[in-house]
């Protein structure tokens, strides 16, 4: 495997600097408040990453469940490696392409939490399994029609590959998955008879149930997990599982504490509960911070996860009273759920940051600009100044990662201590 290089064609890397391998980043001596790298720049805070890795590891250990974090959140091999080293049982993906990126960088157990049925994807999956004899890959099935496509592919290719799959249980009006118990039983029985598939578990996704109303969320998730457990019991009694241990998987990044209660049904063979939370690693400053506050209330915890992802920019213009423009825009930071939130400011050369005044707000984004409104009647030292560095928090890490191909990892003084690459 070739080690990735950072180079001037990557946004956020110095145009005048020579290419370097990722592992050489720490030796460059870069310090972001000194202006050593161009802005805008998305960064990861080392201390928060470490905290979140340890927090989720302990959460799963205490409940005797496994973690298969969703790799689509970051699409970063270096972060997959950190998660696996912290005890993750597998890495989850949404597509065969994404799984291929993980496999190319050492992932050897992958859960594709989605349907696979296109011939090109089945070709690719078969190739990965042949090229890596130690590789395990599971994907989801939710219909007889999907199985017909897979079996047609098997006949056309004269393939002897048998794919291990999880039966997906769904919610009315939401994402994929069998809507009724009867439909799920028909699919499970058909999987057991298929020459192309073998049933190894049951899967569901509860994230669309989240409201942060504790009574509603607890009741709704319990009902879904009860459906899942009943289905698993029927499949077990019928002898439809073909595996040494049954995988029972659920868990997005909002209600994972509730599904974790019911991931270990009592079956005739061991059951492995598999949580798939992805955004826990970097967390965020708006959407998931709000949702994790609700998790903390349910678990009676004062502290849960910490935001690790920030986007740094500079004040490039103060064109009129009460309005400044930052050098980041829609191409640099997520905006699909919430606008970025200014957190701190620093003058170039400062050794530490200071919180921004409470009246600073990002109110709009263009492709390359953030519109920062502030109260012009406040004292001048509370106004943004051209050239100031501004660190902003984000909402929804997935769509911020999509906009970058690498990110520095920084310590609390914004020294660059490591880096990650991103393969979207």
C-alpha positions as CSV (number, residue, x, y, z in Angstrom):
1,X,0.0,0.0,0.0
2,X,1.4,3.4,-1.1
3,X,1.7,5.9,1.7
4,X,-0.4,9.0,0.8
5,X,1.3,12.3,0.0
6,X,0.2,15.8,0.9
7,X,0.9,18.2,-1.9
8,X,0.2,21.8,-3.2
9,X,-2.9,20.7,-5.2
10,X,-4.8,20.0,-2.0
11,X,-6.8,22.9,-0.5
12,X,-5.3,24.1,2.7
13,X,-1.7,22.9,1.8
14,X,0.9,25.6,1.1
15,X,1.2,26.2,-2.7
16,X,5.0,26.8,-2.3
17,X,5.7,23.7,-0.2
18,X,7.1,20.4,-1.6
19,X,5.0,17.2,-1.2
20,X,5.4,15.3,2.0
21,X,4.1,12.0,3.3
22,X,1.3,12.2,5.9
23,X,3.6,10.9,8.6
24,X,6.0,13.8,8.1
25,X,3.5,16.4,9.0
26,X,4.3,16.7,12.7
27,X,8.0,17.4,11.9
28,X,7.1,20.5,9.8
29,X,6.6,22.6,12.9
30,X,3.5,24.2,11.5
31,X,1.5,26.4,13.9
32,X,-1.8,27.7,12.6
33,X,-2.1,30.9,14.7
34,X,1.3,31.9,13.2
35,X,-0.3,31.6,9.7
36,X,1.9,28.7,8.5
37,X,-1.0,27.2,6.5
38,X,-3.5,28.9,4.2
39,X,-7.1,29.5,5.3
40,X,-9.8,28.4,5.1
41,X,-8.7,25.1,6.7
42,X,-10.6,22.3,8.4
43,X,-8.8,20.9,11.4
44,X,-9.3,18.2,14.0
45,X,-8.5,18.7,17.7
46,X,-6.4,15.9,19.0
47,X,-7.6,16.1,22.6
48,X,-11.3,15.8,21.6
49,X,-10.6,12.9,19.2
50,X,-8.9,11.0,21.9
51,X,-11.7,11.7,24.4
52,X,-14.4,10.6,22.0
53,X,-12.6,7.4,21.1
54,X,-12.2,6.5,24.7
55,X,-15.7,7.5,25.7
56,X,-17.4,5.4,23.0
57,X,-15.1,2.4,23.7
58,X,-16.1,2.5,27.4
59,X,-19.8,2.9,26.5
60,X,-19.7,-0.3,24.4
61,X,-17.5,-2.2,26.9
62,X,-19.9,-1.5,29.8
63,X,-22.8,-2.9,27.7
64,X,-20.9,-5.8,26.2
65,X,-21.7,-4.7,22.6
66,X,-19.4,-4.2,19.6
67,X,-18.8,-1.0,17.6
68,X,-18.7,-0.8,13.8
69,X,-18.5,3.0,13.3
70,X,-19.9,4.3,10.1
71,X,-16.9,5.1,7.9
72,X,-18.9,7.3,5.5
73,X,-18.8,10.0,8.1
74,X,-15.1,10.7,7.6
75,X,-14.0,8.5,4.6
76,X,-10.6,8.7,6.3
77,X,-8.2,5.7,6.5
78,X,-6.2,7.3,9.3
79,X,-9.4,7.7,11.4
80,X,-10.5,4.1,10.6
81,X,-7.1,3.0,11.9
82,X,-7.6,5.0,15.1
83,X,-11.1,3.5,15.6
84,X,-9.9,-0.1,15.0
85,X,-7.0,0.4,17.4
86,X,-9.5,1.7,20.0
87,X,-11.3,-1.6,19.8
88,X,-13.9,-1.2,16.9
89,X,-15.1,-4.6,15.8
90,X,-15.6,-3.5,12.1
91,X,-16.1,-0.4,10.0
92,X,-19.5,0.3,8.4
93,X,-20.0,1.7,5.0
94,X,-22.9,2.8,2.8
95,X,-21.6,1.6,-0.6
96,X,-19.2,-1.0,-2.1
97,X,-17.0,1.9,-3.3
98,X,-16.6,3.1,0.3
99,X,-15.9,-0.4,1.5
100,X,-13.3,-0.7,-1.2
101,X,-11.5,2.4,0.2
102,X,-11.5,0.9,3.7
103,X,-10.3,-2.5,2.5
104,X,-7.5,-0.9,0.5
105,X,-6.3,0.7,3.8
106,X,-6.5,-2.4,6.0
107,X,-10.1,-2.8,7.0
108,X,-10.8,-6.6,7.2
109,X,-14.3,-6.6,8.5
110,X,-16.9,-4.4,6.8
111,X,-20.6,-3.9,7.3
112,X,-22.3,-2.3,4.3
113,X,-25.4,-0.9,6.0
114,X,-27.3,-0.7,2.7
115,X,-28.7,-2.8,-0.1
116,X,-26.2,-4.2,-2.7
117,X,-27.7,-5.4,-6.0
118,X,-26.1,-3.8,-9.0
119,X,-23.9,-6.1,-11.1
120,X,-20.9,-3.8,-11.0
121,X,-21.2,-3.6,-7.2
122,X,-21.5,-7.4,-6.9
123,X,-18.5,-7.8,-9.2
124,X,-16.5,-5.4,-7.1
125,X,-17.5,-7.1,-3.9
126,X,-16.6,-10.6,-5.3
127,X,-13.3,-9.2,-6.4
128,X,-12.5,-7.8,-2.9
129,X,-13.4,-11.1,-1.3
130,X,-11.2,-13.0,-3.7
131,X,-8.3,-10.6,-3.4
132,X,-8.4,-10.6,0.4
133,X,-9.1,-14.1,1.8
134,X,-9.2,-12.8,5.3
135,X,-11.9,-10.2,4.5
136,X,-15.5,-10.4,5.9
137,X,-18.2,-8.2,4.3
138,X,-21.9,-8.1,5.2
139,X,-24.6,-6.2,3.5
140,X,-28.4,-5.7,3.9
141,X,-31.3,-7.4,2.2
142,X,-34.9,-6.1,2.4
143,X,-36.8,-7.6,-0.6
144,X,-37.4,-10.5,-2.8
145,X,-36.7,-8.3,-5.8
146,X,-33.2,-7.5,-4.5
147,X,-32.5,-11.2,-4.2
148,X,-33.6,-11.9,-7.7
149,X,-31.1,-9.4,-9.0
150,X,-28.3,-11.0,-6.9
151,X,-29.2,-14.5,-8.1
152,X,-29.4,-13.4,-11.7
153,X,-25.9,-11.9,-11.3
154,X,-24.7,-15.2,-9.8
155,X,-26.1,-17.2,-12.8
156,X,-24.6,-14.8,-15.4
157,X,-21.2,-14.9,-13.8
158,X,-21.4,-18.6,-12.9
159,X,-20.1,-17.4,-9.5
160,X,-19.9,-19.6,-6.4
161,X,-19.7,-16.6,-4.0
162,X,-22.2,-16.8,-1.2
163,X,-22.7,-13.4,0.5
164,X,-23.5,-13.2,4.2
165,X,-26.3,-10.7,4.7
166,X,-28.4,-9.1,7.4
167,X,-32.2,-8.8,7.0
168,X,-33.2,-5.1,7.3
169,X,-36.2,-4.1,9.3
170,X,-37.6,-0.6,8.4
171,X,-40.0,2.1,9.4
172,X,-43.0,3.3,7.5
173,X,-42.2,6.3,5.4
174,X,-38.5,6.2,6.3
175,X,-35.4,4.6,4.8
176,X,-35.0,1.1,3.4
177,X,-36.1,-2.1,5.2
178,X,-39.0,-4.5,5.5
179,X,-42.1,-2.6,6.7
180,X,-44.0,-5.5,8.3
181,X,-43.2,-8.7,10.2
182,X,-44.8,-10.8,7.5
183,X,-42.7,-9.2,4.8
184,X,-39.6,-9.7,6.8
185,X,-40.3,-13.4,7.4
186,X,-40.9,-13.9,3.7
187,X,-37.6,-12.3,2.9
188,X,-35.7,-14.3,5.6
189,X,-37.1,-17.6,4.5
190,X,-36.2,-16.8,0.9
191,X,-32.6,-15.9,2.0
192,X,-32.3,-19.3,3.7
193,X,-33.2,-21.0,0.4
194,X,-31.0,-18.8,-1.8
195,X,-27.8,-20.3,-3.3
196,X,-26.3,-16.8,-3.3
197,X,-27.0,-15.7,0.2
198,X,-26.8,-16.8,3.8
199,X,-28.6,-15.1,6.7
200,X,-26.3,-14.0,9.5
201,X,-28.3,-11.3,11.3
202,X,-31.0,-8.6,11.6
203,X,-30.5,-4.8,11.2
204,X,-32.5,-1.7,11.8
205,X,-31.9,2.1,11.8
206,X,-33.7,4.2,14.4
207,X,-32.2,7.7,13.7
208,X,-35.4,9.0,12.1
209,X,-37.3,8.5,15.4
210,X,-35.2,11.2,17.2
211,X,-37.1,14.2,18.6
212,X,-35.2,14.8,21.9
213,X,-38.5,14.2,23.7
214,X,-37.3,11.5,26.0
215,X,-40.6,9.8,26.5
216,X,-41.4,9.7,22.8
217,X,-37.9,8.6,21.8
218,X,-37.7,5.9,24.4
219,X,-41.0,4.4,23.5
220,X,-40.5,4.6,19.8
221,X,-37.1,3.0,19.9
222,X,-38.2,0.3,22.3
223,X,-41.0,-0.6,19.9
224,X,-38.6,-0.9,17.0
225,X,-36.2,-3.0,18.9
226,X,-39.0,-5.2,20.2
227,X,-39.9,-5.9,16.5
228,X,-36.3,-6.7,15.8
229,X,-36.0,-9.1,18.7
230,X,-39.2,-10.9,17.8
231,X,-38.0,-11.3,14.3
232,X,-34.6,-12.6,15.4
233,X,-36.3,-15.1,17.7
234,X,-38.6,-16.4,14.9
235,X,-35.6,-16.7,12.5
236,X,-33.6,-18.5,15.1
237,X,-36.4,-21.0,16.0
238,X,-36.9,-21.7,12.3
239,X,-33.2,-22.4,11.8
240,X,-32.7,-19.7,9.2
241,X,-29.5,-18.3,10.6
242,X,-26.4,-19.8,9.0
243,X,-23.6,-18.5,11.3
244,X,-21.8,-19.2,14.5
245,X,-23.0,-15.9,16.0
246,X,-26.0,-13.8,15.0
247,X,-25.3,-10.1,14.3
248,X,-27.9,-7.7,15.7
249,X,-27.2,-4.2,14.5
250,X,-28.6,-0.7,14.9
251,X,-27.5,2.6,16.2
252,X,-27.0,6.0,14.5
253,X,-25.4,8.9,16.3
254,X,-28.5,10.2,18.1
255,X,-30.3,7.4,19.9
256,X,-27.5,4.8,20.3
257,X,-28.0,4.7,24.0
258,X,-31.6,3.5,23.6
259,X,-30.8,0.8,21.0
260,X,-27.9,-0.4,23.1
261,X,-30.3,-1.7,25.7
262,X,-31.7,-4.3,23.3
263,X,-28.9,-5.5,21.0
264,X,-28.3,-8.9,22.8
265,X,-31.5,-11.1,22.4
266,X,-31.4,-14.5,23.9
267,X,-31.1,-16.9,21.0
268,X,-30.0,-20.5,20.6
269,X,-26.5,-19.3,19.5
270,X,-24.5,-16.3,20.6
271,X,-25.7,-12.9,19.5
272,X,-23.3,-10.0,18.9
273,X,-24.8,-6.5,19.3
274,X,-23.2,-4.1,16.8
275,X,-23.6,-0.4,17.1
276,X,-22.9,1.7,14.0
277,X,-22.6,5.3,15.3
278,X,-20.3,7.3,13.0
279,X,-20.5,11.0,14.0
280,X,-19.3,10.3,17.6
281,X,-15.7,10.5,16.6
282,X,-15.6,14.2,15.7
283,X,-19.0,15.2,17.0
284,X,-20.1,18.8,16.2
285,X,-21.1,22.1,17.7
286,X,-24.8,22.3,16.8
287,X,-26.8,19.3,15.6
288,X,-25.1,16.4,17.4
289,X,-24.2,18.5,20.4
290,X,-27.9,19.0,20.9
291,X,-28.6,15.3,20.4
292,X,-25.8,14.2,22.7
293,X,-27.1,16.6,25.4
294,X,-30.3,14.5,25.3
295,X,-28.2,11.3,25.5
296,X,-26.4,12.7,28.5
297,X,-29.8,13.5,30.2
298,X,-31.0,10.0,29.7
299,X,-27.8,8.5,31.0
300,X,-27.5,11.1,33.8
301,X,-24.0,12.2,32.6
302,X,-22.6,15.7,32.8
303,X,-20.2,15.1,30.0
304,X,-20.5,13.0,26.8
305,X,-18.7,13.8,23.6
306,X,-16.6,16.8,22.6
307,X,-16.6,18.7,19.3
308,X,-13.3,17.9,17.5
309,X,-13.9,19.5,14.0
310,X,-13.4,23.2,13.4
311,X,-13.0,25.3,10.2
312,X,-10.5,28.2,10.5
313,X,-10.8,31.3,8.3
314,X,-9.7,34.9,8.2
315,X,-11.6,38.1,8.3
316,X,-10.9,39.3,4.7
317,X,-13.2,42.3,4.6
318,X,-15.2,44.7,6.8
319,X,-17.1,46.4,4.0
320,X,-19.8,48.1,6.1
321,X,-20.7,48.7,9.8
322,X,-22.0,45.5,11.4
323,X,-20.9,43.2,8.5
324,X,-17.6,41.3,8.0
325,X,-16.8,38.6,5.5
326,X,-14.8,35.4,6.4
327,X,-12.7,33.5,3.9
328,X,-14.8,30.3,4.1
329,X,-17.9,29.4,2.2
330,X,-20.2,26.6,1.0
331,X,-17.1,24.9,-0.6
332,X,-15.5,24.6,2.8
333,X,-18.0,24.0,5.6
334,X,-21.3,22.2,6.0
335,X,-24.5,24.2,5.8
336,X,-27.2,21.5,5.1
337,X,-28.4,21.5,8.7
338,X,-27.1,24.7,10.3
339,X,-24.7,27.5,9.5
340,X,-21.2,27.5,11.1
341,X,-20.8,29.0,14.6
342,X,-17.9,31.4,15.3
343,X,-16.1,30.2,18.4
344,X,-12.8,32.0,18.8
345,X,-10.6,34.7,17.3
346,X,-6.9,35.4,17.3
347,X,-4.5,37.8,15.7
348,X,-1.8,36.3,13.6
349,X,1.1,35.5,15.9
350,X,-1.0,35.1,19.1
351,X,-0.1,32.2,21.3
352,X,-3.7,31.6,22.4
353,X,-7.3,32.2,21.2
354,X,-10.0,34.1,22.9
355,X,-13.8,33.6,22.6
356,X,-15.6,35.7,20.0
357,X,-18.1,38.2,21.4
358,X,-21.6,36.8,21.8
359,X,-23.1,39.1,19.1
360,X,-21.0,37.6,16.3
361,X,-23.2,35.4,14.0
362,X,-22.7,33.8,10.6
363,X,-25.9,34.6,8.8
364,X,-25.3,33.4,5.3
365,X,-22.7,31.6,3.1
366,X,-21.7,32.1,-0.5
367,X,-19.4,29.8,-2.4
368,X,-16.2,31.4,-0.9
369,X,-17.5,33.8,1.8
370,X,-19.2,33.7,5.2
371,X,-21.3,36.7,6.1
372,X,-20.5,37.6,9.7
373,X,-23.0,40.0,11.4
374,X,-22.0,41.9,14.6
375,X,-23.3,44.7,16.7
376,X,-21.5,47.8,15.4
377,X,-22.6,49.8,18.5
378,X,-20.4,47.7,20.7
379,X,-16.8,48.9,21.6
380,X,-14.3,48.7,18.8
381,X,-12.3,45.9,20.5
382,X,-15.4,43.6,20.0
383,X,-15.4,44.2,16.2
384,X,-13.8,41.8,13.8
385,X,-10.7,43.2,12.1
386,X,-9.3,42.4,8.7
387,X,-6.7,39.6,9.0
388,X,-8.0,38.1,12.2
389,X,-8.2,34.4,12.4
390,X,-11.6,33.0,13.3
391,X,-12.3,29.4,14.4
392,X,-15.8,28.2,13.7
393,X,-17.7,25.1,14.8
394,X,-19.7,23.1,12.4
395,X,-23.0,21.2,12.2
396,X,-23.1,17.8,10.6
397,X,-19.5,16.5,10.2
398,X,-20.3,14.3,7.2
399,X,-20.8,17.2,4.8
400,X,-17.8,19.1,6.1
401,X,-15.5,16.1,5.5
402,X,-16.9,15.9,1.9
403,X,-15.3,19.2,1.2
404,X,-11.7,18.3,2.1
405,X,-9.1,15.8,1.0
406,X,-6.9,16.2,4.1
407,X,-7.1,17.8,7.5
408,X,-4.4,18.7,10.0
409,X,-4.7,17.3,13.5
410,X,-3.8,20.0,16.1
411,X,-3.1,20.3,19.8
412,X,-4.7,22.8,22.1
413,X,-2.3,25.5,21.0
414,X,-3.0,24.8,17.3
415,X,0.4,23.2,16.6
416,X,0.0,20.6,13.8
417,X,0.8,17.2,15.3
418,X,-0.6,14.9,12.7
419,X,-2.9,14.8,9.6
420,X,-5.5,12.6,8.0
421,X,-6.5,12.1,4.4
422,X,-10.0,11.8,3.1
423,X,-11.2,9.7,0.1
424,X,-14.7,10.8,-0.9
